């Protein structure tokens, strides 16, 4: 394996890692939004309709 092939392989690993990190970050942020929404729904069921919660 020559030097150029080694550099390309390392570059590929770095780009693959960055892409994977960005995908996982987006998924984590979406999961946080879903959890927050579900928590608000569960809390709203505890109070009667028409009452205002600040």
BAVONU-980486 format. One record per atom (N, C-alpha, C, CB): residue number from 1; x, z, y. Coordinates in nm, 4 decimals. Glycine has a CB too. Layout:
N
<rec><pos>NUM</pos><x>X</x><z>Z</z><y>Y</y></rec>
...
# end
This chain:
54
<rec><pos>1</pos><x>0.0864</x><z>0.0000</z><y>-0.1175</y></rec>
<rec><pos>1</pos><x>0.0000</x><z>0.0000</z><y>0.0000</y></rec>
<rec><pos>1</pos><x>0.0909</x><z>0.0000</z><y>0.1236</y></rec>
<rec><pos>1</pos><x>-0.0982</x><z>0.1244</z><y>-0.0001</y></rec>
<rec><pos>2</pos><x>0.0733</x><z>-0.0993</z><y>0.2059</y></rec>
<rec><pos>2</pos><x>0.1607</x><z>-0.1071</z><y>0.3230</y></rec>
<rec><pos>2</pos><x>0.1072</x><z>-0.0231</z><y>0.4389</y></rec>
<rec><pos>2</pos><x>0.1766</x><z>-0.2525</z><y>0.3673</y></rec>
<rec><pos>3</pos><x>0.1817</x><z>-0.0194</z><y>0.5435</y></rec>
<rec><pos>3</pos><x>0.1499</x><z>0.0665</z><y>0.6584</y></rec>
<rec><pos>3</pos><x>0.0189</x><z>0.0256</z><y>0.7254</y></rec>
<rec><pos>3</pos><x>0.2637</x><z>0.0621</z><y>0.7606</y></rec>
<rec><pos>4</pos><x>-0.0018</x><z>-0.1048</z><y>0.7424</y></rec>
<rec><pos>4</pos><x>-0.1235</x><z>-0.1530</z><y>0.8091</y></rec>
<rec><pos>4</pos><x>-0.2487</x><z>-0.1158</z><y>0.7303</y></rec>
<rec><pos>4</pos><x>-0.1172</x><z>-0.3051</z><y>0.8281</y></rec>
<rec><pos>5</pos><x>-0.2426</x><z>-0.1285</z><y>0.5994</y></rec>
<rec><pos>5</pos><x>-0.3567</x><z>-0.0920</z><y>0.5160</y></rec>
<rec><pos>5</pos><x>-0.3847</x><z>0.0581</z><y>0.5253</y></rec>
<rec><pos>5</pos><x>-0.3314</x><z>-0.1326</z><y>0.3697</y></rec>
<rec><pos>6</pos><x>-0.2802</x><z>0.1384</z><y>0.5326</y></rec>
<rec><pos>6</pos><x>-0.2987</x><z>0.2826</z><y>0.5473</y></rec>
<rec><pos>6</pos><x>-0.3655</x><z>0.3183</z><y>0.6787</y></rec>
<rec><pos>6</pos><x>-0.1658</x><z>0.3536</z><y>0.5369</y></rec>
<rec><pos>7</pos><x>-0.3244</x><z>0.2522</z><y>0.7857</y></rec>
<rec><pos>7</pos><x>-0.3862</x><z>0.2772</z><y>0.9173</y></rec>
<rec><pos>7</pos><x>-0.5329</x><z>0.2358</z><y>0.9158</y></rec>
<rec><pos>7</pos><x>-0.3105</x><z>0.2007</z><y>1.0291</y></rec>
<rec><pos>8</pos><x>-0.5628</x><z>0.1207</z><y>0.8542</y></rec>
<rec><pos>8</pos><x>-0.7029</x><z>0.0759</z><y>0.8458</y></rec>
<rec><pos>8</pos><x>-0.7876</x><z>0.1743</z><y>0.7667</y></rec>
<rec><pos>8</pos><x>-0.7111</x><z>-0.0631</z><y>0.7814</y></rec>
<rec><pos>9</pos><x>-0.7310</x><z>0.2262</z><y>0.6579</y></rec>
<rec><pos>9</pos><x>-0.8047</x><z>0.3223</z><y>0.5761</y></rec>
<rec><pos>9</pos><x>-0.8336</x><z>0.4500</z><y>0.6535</y></rec>
<rec><pos>9</pos><x>-0.7266</x><z>0.3548</z><y>0.4490</y></rec>
<rec><pos>10</pos><x>-0.7355</x><z>0.4995</z><y>0.7257</y></rec>
<rec><pos>10</pos><x>-0.7555</x><z>0.6203</z><y>0.8071</y></rec>
<rec><pos>10</pos><x>-0.8588</x><z>0.5938</z><y>0.9162</y></rec>
<rec><pos>10</pos><x>-0.6215</x><z>0.6671</z><y>0.8702</y></rec>
<rec><pos>11</pos><x>-0.8538</x><z>0.4786</z><y>0.9794</y></rec>
<rec><pos>11</pos><x>-0.9521</x><z>0.4428</z><y>1.0819</y></rec>
<rec><pos>11</pos><x>-1.0923</x><z>0.4355</z><y>1.0220</y></rec>
<rec><pos>11</pos><x>-0.9153</x><z>0.3084</z><y>1.1472</y></rec>
<rec><pos>12</pos><x>-1.1022</x><z>0.3778</z><y>0.9018</y></rec>
<rec><pos>12</pos><x>-1.2315</x><z>0.3725</z><y>0.8336</y></rec>
<rec><pos>12</pos><x>-1.2850</x><z>0.5130</z><y>0.8068</y></rec>
<rec><pos>12</pos><x>-1.2195</x><z>0.2947</z><y>0.7020</y></rec>
<rec><pos>13</pos><x>-1.2002</x><z>0.6018</z><y>0.7592</y></rec>
<rec><pos>13</pos><x>-1.2441</x><z>0.7389</z><y>0.7321</y></rec>
<rec><pos>13</pos><x>-1.2911</x><z>0.8097</z><y>0.8585</y></rec>
<rec><pos>13</pos><x>-1.1315</x><z>0.8183</z><y>0.6679</y></rec>
<rec><pos>14</pos><x>-1.2206</x><z>0.7881</z><y>0.9680</y></rec>
<rec><pos>14</pos><x>-1.2588</x><z>0.8516</z><y>1.0951</y></rec>
<rec><pos>14</pos><x>-1.3934</x><z>0.7975</z><y>1.1424</y></rec>
<rec><pos>14</pos><x>-1.1502</x><z>0.8278</z><y>1.2036</y></rec>
<rec><pos>15</pos><x>-1.4113</x><z>0.6655</z><y>1.1389</y></rec>
<rec><pos>15</pos><x>-1.5377</x><z>0.6063</z><y>1.1832</y></rec>
<rec><pos>15</pos><x>-1.6541</x><z>0.6491</z><y>1.0939</y></rec>
<rec><pos>15</pos><x>-1.5269</x><z>0.4536</z><y>1.1848</y></rec>
<rec><pos>16</pos><x>-1.6304</x><z>0.6548</z><y>0.9638</y></rec>
<rec><pos>16</pos><x>-1.7339</x><z>0.6999</z><y>0.8712</y></rec>
<rec><pos>16</pos><x>-1.7705</x><z>0.8455</z><y>0.8984</y></rec>
<rec><pos>16</pos><x>-1.6874</x><z>0.6830</z><y>0.7258</y></rec>
<rec><pos>17</pos><x>-1.6720</x><z>0.9281</z><y>0.9253</y></rec>
<rec><pos>17</pos><x>-1.6973</x><z>1.0691</z><y>0.9549</y></rec>
<rec><pos>17</pos><x>-1.7757</x><z>1.0880</z><y>1.0832</y></rec>
<rec><pos>17</pos><x>-1.5672</x><z>1.1444</z><y>0.9638</y></rec>
<rec><pos>18</pos><x>-1.7417</x><z>1.0112</z><y>1.1861</y></rec>
<rec><pos>18</pos><x>-1.8133</x><z>1.0206</z><y>1.3133</y></rec>
<rec><pos>18</pos><x>-1.9579</x><z>0.9763</z><y>1.2962</y></rec>
<rec><pos>18</pos><x>-1.7440</x><z>0.9356</z><y>1.4212</y></rec>
<rec><pos>19</pos><x>-1.9799</x><z>0.8664</z><y>1.2236</y></rec>
<rec><pos>19</pos><x>-2.1169</x><z>0.8188</z><y>1.2002</y></rec>
<rec><pos>19</pos><x>-2.1971</x><z>0.9229</z><y>1.1226</y></rec>
<rec><pos>19</pos><x>-2.1156</x><z>0.6845</z><y>1.1236</y></rec>
<rec><pos>20</pos><x>-2.1377</x><z>0.9822</z><y>1.0209</y></rec>
<rec><pos>20</pos><x>-2.2050</x><z>1.0845</z><y>0.9419</y></rec>
<rec><pos>20</pos><x>-2.2381</x><z>1.2061</z><y>1.0275</y></rec>
<rec><pos>20</pos><x>-2.1183</x><z>1.1256</z><y>0.8228</y></rec>
<rec><pos>21</pos><x>-2.1463</x><z>1.2465</z><y>1.1145</y></rec>
<rec><pos>21</pos><x>-2.1698</x><z>1.3605</z><y>1.2024</y></rec>
<rec><pos>21</pos><x>-2.2873</x><z>1.3342</z><y>1.2961</y></rec>
<rec><pos>21</pos><x>-2.0438</x><z>1.3921</z><y>1.2833</y></rec>
<rec><pos>22</pos><x>-2.2921</x><z>1.2144</z><y>1.3537</y></rec>
<rec><pos>22</pos><x>-2.4010</x><z>1.1820</z><y>1.4461</y></rec>
<rec><pos>22</pos><x>-2.5360</x><z>1.1783</z><y>1.3751</y></rec>
<rec><pos>22</pos><x>-2.3744</x><z>1.0480</z><y>1.5138</y></rec>
<rec><pos>23</pos><x>-2.5381</x><z>1.1258</z><y>1.2534</y></rec>
<rec><pos>23</pos><x>-2.6627</x><z>1.1231</z><y>1.1767</y></rec>
<rec><pos>23</pos><x>-2.7087</x><z>1.2648</z><y>1.1447</y></rec>
<rec><pos>23</pos><x>-2.6449</x><z>1.0423</z><y>1.0468</y></rec>
<rec><pos>24</pos><x>-2.6173</x><z>1.3501</z><y>1.1022</y></rec>
<rec><pos>24</pos><x>-2.6538</x><z>1.4877</z><y>1.0694</y></rec>
<rec><pos>24</pos><x>-2.6959</x><z>1.5659</z><y>1.1933</y></rec>
<rec><pos>24</pos><x>-2.5374</x><z>1.5580</z><y>1.0009</y></rec>
<rec><pos>25</pos><x>-2.6330</x><z>1.5393</z><y>1.3072</y></rec>
<rec><pos>25</pos><x>-2.6711</x><z>1.6057</z><y>1.4315</y></rec>
<rec><pos>25</pos><x>-2.8131</x><z>1.5681</z><y>1.4718</y></rec>
<rec><pos>25</pos><x>-2.5731</x><z>1.5698</z><y>1.5436</y></rec>
<rec><pos>26</pos><x>-2.8475</x><z>1.4398</z><y>1.4615</y></rec>
<rec><pos>26</pos><x>-2.9831</x><z>1.3950</z><y>1.4945</y></rec>
<rec><pos>26</pos><x>-3.0846</x><z>1.4601</z><y>1.4014</y></rec>
<rec><pos>26</pos><x>-2.9934</x><z>1.2412</z><y>1.4855</y></rec>
<rec><pos>27</pos><x>-3.0519</x><z>1.4672</z><y>1.2739</y></rec>
<rec><pos>27</pos><x>-3.1424</x><z>1.5293</z><y>1.1771</y></rec>
<rec><pos>27</pos><x>-3.1602</x><z>1.6777</z><y>1.2078</y></rec>
<rec><pos>27</pos><x>-3.0893</x><z>1.5105</z><y>1.0338</y></rec>
<rec><pos>28</pos><x>-3.0524</x><z>1.7466</z><y>1.2421</y></rec>
<rec><pos>28</pos><x>-3.0595</x><z>1.8888</z><y>1.2759</y></rec>
<rec><pos>28</pos><x>-3.1481</x><z>1.9110</z><y>1.3984</y></rec>
<rec><pos>28</pos><x>-2.9185</x><z>1.9452</z><y>1.3013</y></rec>
<rec><pos>29</pos><x>-3.1317</x><z>1.8272</z><y>1.5015</y></rec>
<rec><pos>29</pos><x>-3.2131</x><z>1.8414</z><y>1.6221</y></rec>
<rec><pos>29</pos><x>-3.3605</x><z>1.8174</z><y>1.5917</y></rec>
<rec><pos>29</pos><x>-3.1653</x><z>1.7446</z><y>1.7306</y></rec>
<rec><pos>30</pos><x>-3.3920</x><z>1.7189</z><y>1.5076</y></rec>
<rec><pos>30</pos><x>-3.5306</x><z>1.6942</z><y>1.4701</y></rec>
<rec><pos>30</pos><x>-3.5886</x><z>1.8111</z><y>1.3917</y></rec>
<rec><pos>30</pos><x>-3.5412</x><z>1.5662</z><y>1.3883</y></rec>
<rec><pos>31</pos><x>-3.5099</x><z>1.8704</z><y>1.3035</y></rec>
<rec><pos>31</pos><x>-3.5568</x><z>1.9860</z><y>1.2273</y></rec>
<rec><pos>31</pos><x>-3.5862</x><z>2.1048</z><y>1.3189</y></rec>
<rec><pos>31</pos><x>-3.4530</x><z>2.0255</z><y>1.1218</y></rec>
<rec><pos>32</pos><x>-3.5038</x><z>2.1254</z><y>1.4202</y></rec>
<rec><pos>32</pos><x>-3.5263</x><z>2.2339</z><y>1.5160</y></rec>
<rec><pos>32</pos><x>-3.6566</x><z>2.2114</z><y>1.5918</y></rec>
<rec><pos>32</pos><x>-3.4080</x><z>2.2449</z><y>1.6148</y></rec>
<rec><pos>33</pos><x>-3.6818</x><z>2.0866</z><y>1.6340</y></rec>
<rec><pos>33</pos><x>-3.8065</x><z>2.0552</z><y>1.7050</y></rec>
<rec><pos>33</pos><x>-3.9276</x><z>2.0815</z><y>1.6164</y></rec>
<rec><pos>33</pos><x>-3.8066</x><z>1.9087</z><y>1.7520</y></rec>
<rec><pos>34</pos><x>-3.9189</x><z>2.0412</z><y>1.4883</y></rec>
<rec><pos>34</pos><x>-4.0308</x><z>2.0622</z><y>1.3965</y></rec>
<rec><pos>34</pos><x>-4.0571</x><z>2.2108</z><y>1.3754</y></rec>
<rec><pos>34</pos><x>-4.0032</x><z>1.9941</z><y>1.2621</y></rec>
<rec><pos>35</pos><x>-3.9504</x><z>2.2889</z><y>1.3574</y></rec>
<rec><pos>35</pos><x>-3.9669</x><z>2.4331</z><y>1.3372</y></rec>
<rec><pos>35</pos><x>-4.0297</x><z>2.4994</z><y>1.4588</y></rec>
<rec><pos>35</pos><x>-3.8324</x><z>2.4982</z><y>1.3064</y></rec>
<rec><pos>36</pos><x>-3.9877</x><z>2.4578</z><y>1.5775</y></rec>
<rec><pos>36</pos><x>-4.0430</x><z>2.5154</z><y>1.7002</y></rec>
<rec><pos>36</pos><x>-4.1906</x><z>2.4813</z><y>1.7140</y></rec>
<rec><pos>36</pos><x>-3.9656</x><z>2.4656</z><y>1.8230</y></rec>
<rec><pos>37</pos><x>-4.2270</x><z>2.3563</z><y>1.6834</y></rec>
<rec><pos>37</pos><x>-4.3666</x><z>2.3143</z><y>1.6916</y></rec>
<rec><pos>37</pos><x>-4.4527</x><z>2.3907</z><y>1.5919</y></rec>
<rec><pos>37</pos><x>-4.3786</x><z>2.1639</z><y>1.6668</y></rec>
<rec><pos>38</pos><x>-4.4042</x><z>2.4053</z><y>1.4668</y></rec>
<rec><pos>38</pos><x>-4.4804</x><z>2.4782</z><y>1.3663</y></rec>
<rec><pos>38</pos><x>-4.4954</x><z>2.6255</z><y>1.4031</y></rec>
<rec><pos>38</pos><x>-4.4137</x><z>2.4652</z><y>1.2301</y></rec>
<rec><pos>39</pos><x>-4.3907</x><z>2.6826</z><y>1.4636</y></rec>
<rec><pos>39</pos><x>-4.3985</x><z>2.8221</z><y>1.5056</y></rec>
<rec><pos>39</pos><x>-4.5037</x><z>2.8388</z><y>1.6152</y></rec>
<rec><pos>39</pos><x>-4.2610</x><z>2.8715</z><y>1.5549</y></rec>
<rec><pos>40</pos><x>-4.5085</x><z>2.7455</z><y>1.7100</y></rec>
<rec><pos>40</pos><x>-4.6099</x><z>2.7530</z><y>1.8155</y></rec>
<rec><pos>40</pos><x>-4.7500</x><z>2.7381</z><y>1.7582</y></rec>
<rec><pos>40</pos><x>-4.5850</x><z>2.6452</z><y>1.9214</y></rec>
<rec><pos>41</pos><x>-4.7665</x><z>2.6506</z><y>1.6583</y></rec>
<rec><pos>41</pos><x>-4.8977</x><z>2.6346</z><y>1.5960</y></rec>
<rec><pos>41</pos><x>-4.9406</x><z>2.7633</z><y>1.5253</y></rec>
<rec><pos>41</pos><x>-4.8957</x><z>2.5174</z><y>1.4964</y></rec>
<rec><pos>42</pos><x>-4.8497</x><z>2.8263</z><y>1.4532</y></rec>
<rec><pos>42</pos><x>-4.8828</x><z>2.9491</z><y>1.3822</y></rec>
<rec><pos>42</pos><x>-4.9188</x><z>3.0607</z><y>1.4788</y></rec>
<rec><pos>42</pos><x>-4.7670</x><z>2.9920</z><y>1.2937</y></rec>
<rec><pos>43</pos><x>-4.8462</x><z>3.0696</z><y>1.5908</y></rec>
<rec><pos>43</pos><x>-4.8758</x><z>3.1730</z><y>1.6907</y></rec>
<rec><pos>43</pos><x>-5.0096</x><z>3.1451</z><y>1.7564</y></rec>
<rec><pos>43</pos><x>-4.7643</x><z>3.1802</z><y>1.7973</y></rec>
<rec><pos>44</pos><x>-5.0413</x><z>3.0171</z><y>1.7835</y></rec>
<rec><pos>44</pos><x>-5.1672</x><z>2.9850</z><y>1.8518</y></rec>
<rec><pos>44</pos><x>-5.2877</x><z>3.0179</z><y>1.7640</y></rec>
<rec><pos>44</pos><x>-5.1703</x><z>2.8366</z><y>1.8915</y></rec>
<rec><pos>45</pos><x>-5.2704</x><z>3.0184</z><y>1.6321</y></rec>
<rec><pos>45</pos><x>-5.3821</x><z>3.0529</z><y>1.5440</y></rec>
<rec><pos>45</pos><x>-5.4164</x><z>3.2013</z><y>1.5513</y></rec>
<rec><pos>45</pos><x>-5.3493</x><z>3.0147</z><y>1.4004</y></rec>
<rec><pos>46</pos><x>-5.3258</x><z>3.2830</z><y>1.6020</y></rec>
<rec><pos>46</pos><x>-5.3493</x><z>3.4274</z><y>1.6091</y></rec>
<rec><pos>46</pos><x>-5.4402</x><z>3.4645</z><y>1.7251</y></rec>
<rec><pos>46</pos><x>-5.2174</x><z>3.5016</z><y>1.6218</y></rec>
<rec><pos>47</pos><x>-5.4502</x><z>3.3763</z><y>1.8240</y></rec>
<rec><pos>47</pos><x>-5.5265</x><z>3.4060</z><y>1.9450</y></rec>
<rec><pos>47</pos><x>-5.6548</x><z>3.3217</z><y>1.9473</y></rec>
<rec><pos>47</pos><x>-5.4407</x><z>3.3790</z><y>2.0720</y></rec>
<rec><pos>48</pos><x>-5.7614</x><z>3.3743</z><y>2.0090</y></rec>
<rec><pos>48</pos><x>-5.8857</x><z>3.2976</z><y>2.0150</y></rec>
<rec><pos>48</pos><x>-5.8698</x><z>3.1745</z><y>2.1045</y></rec>
<rec><pos>48</pos><x>-6.0007</x><z>3.3861</z><y>2.0664</y></rec>
<rec><pos>49</pos><x>-5.9526</x><z>3.0737</z><y>2.0793</y></rec>
<rec><pos>49</pos><x>-5.9485</x><z>2.9508</z><y>2.1574</y></rec>
<rec><pos>49</pos><x>-5.9905</x><z>2.9786</z><y>2.3014</y></rec>
<rec><pos>49</pos><x>-6.0393</x><z>2.8434</z><y>2.0945</y></rec>
<rec><pos>50</pos><x>-5.9248</x><z>2.9084</z><y>2.3941</y></rec>
<rec><pos>50</pos><x>-5.9593</x><z>2.9240</z><y>2.5352</y></rec>
<rec><pos>50</pos><x>-5.8759</x><z>3.0297</z><y>2.6048</y></rec>
<rec><pos>50</pos><x>-6.1044</x><z>2.9583</z><y>2.5490</y></rec>
<rec><pos>51</pos><x>-5.8036</x><z>3.1122</z><y>2.5317</y></rec>
<rec><pos>51</pos><x>-5.7179</x><z>3.2112</z><y>2.5975</y></rec>
<rec><pos>51</pos><x>-5.5869</x><z>3.1447</z><y>2.6369</y></rec>
<rec><pos>51</pos><x>-5.6918</x><z>3.3341</z><y>2.5048</y></rec>
<rec><pos>52</pos><x>-5.5292</x><z>3.1875</z><y>2.7461</y></rec>
<rec><pos>52</pos><x>-5.4079</x><z>3.1252</z><y>2.7987</y></rec>
<rec><pos>52</pos><x>-5.2885</x><z>3.2126</z><y>2.7636</y></rec>
<rec><pos>52</pos><x>-5.4176</x><z>3.1040</z><y>2.9527</y></rec>
<rec><pos>53</pos><x>-5.1878</x><z>3.1518</z><y>2.7031</y></rec>
<rec><pos>53</pos><x>-5.0650</x><z>3.2219</z><y>2.6689</y></rec>
<rec><pos>53</pos><x>-4.9525</x><z>3.1627</z><y>2.7510</y></rec>
<rec><pos>53</pos><x>-5.0344</x><z>3.2125</z><y>2.5167</y></rec>
<rec><pos>54</pos><x>-4.8835</x><z>3.2476</z><y>2.8287</y></rec>
<rec><pos>54</pos><x>-4.7740</x><z>3.1960</z><y>2.9106</y></rec>
<rec><pos>54</pos><x>-4.6411</x><z>3.2262</z><y>2.8481</y></rec>
<rec><pos>54</pos><x>-4.7792</x><z>3.2538</z><y>3.0501</y></rec>
# end
